[in-house]
Amino acid sequence: MITKDLGKRLQELRKEKTGLSQEKFAFKIEMDRTYYASVEAGRRNISIINIKKIADGLGISLSELFEGL
């Protein structure tokens, strides 16, 4: 399922690119921590606006974010 695959990819990238906890990363990108945690867990059908926020917070392009999915 794409939401689970995206969540796993986001978790890997967050750890690799920022080294931040979910809470600190969510704060950095001005997103609610519980919402962000549910995205990483694959329980959210996230909007493109929020996907772009996350990509920007990771310092990567949207195409890089979706690489391998």
DAZITA-V894774 format. One record per helix or strand. SS is the DSSP state (helix for helix, strand for strand). FROM is the first residue (numbers start at 0). LEN is the number of residues. If there is no record, write none. Layout:
ss-><SS,SS>
from-><FROM,FROM>
len-><LEN,LEN>
This chain:
ss-><helix,helix,helix,helix,helix>
from-><1,21,32,47,61>
len-><16,7,8,11,4>
